[in-house]
Every structure is written in structure tokens, then in C-alpha cells.
Amino acid sequence: MVASGLGLALVPEMAIQAGLIRATPELVGRPLESPAPKRQIALVARASTPHLREFDTIAETIVALRRKKTMAITTPTQRRKSLKT
């Protein structure tokens, strides 16, 4: 719809960096000023799925990566506090 001139879309910056609009020259990406919109995502599965272990592994990996990222951008004091919670 956006390419047809019927609206606009908010897309993650990583989608733009991955080339989302590269093949459509009539589309233009513009960064938003602060405060930029944020979103939360969730990993959801039916309780009856036979793949709960896999979902648990994915969730644990996401949490570990998030902690690693948080630790990389915080001070040592902030890291110690975050590890206590």
C-alpha cells in the first residue's frame, strides 16, 4: 500500500538496513526523532506443542543475548546490580 501511495509504515531500522526498500525506488526511509517508538515482542506457543523444549531454548538464548548486550553497554557497577536481580 505504501508503494502505491496509500499510506506510510513504521518499520524497524534493521529492515531498512537489510534492503527492504532498496528494490522500490519510490519508497524513502526517514529516521524518527526521539523519542522513537518502541515495541516489545513475545515468544508464544500452544501449551500442547511438542516443541516446548525448543521454545525454551530460544527464549533462554534471547535472554542470554539481551544480558550480554546490556552488559556490553553498561558500567561495571550497573552490571553488578543487574546480576543481583
MOCOR-V685971 format. One record per pair of residues at least 4 apart in sequence whose ideal C-beta (glycine too) atoms are under 6 Angstrom apart, sorted by the first residue. I is the first residue (numbers start at 1). J is the second residue. Records with the same first field share a line. If there is no record, write none. Layout:
I=J / J
//
This chain:
1=6 / 7
2=7 / 9
3=24 / 27
11=15
15=20
16=20 / 29
21=27 / 29
32=36
43=59
45=49 / 55
70=74
71=79
74=78 / 79
//
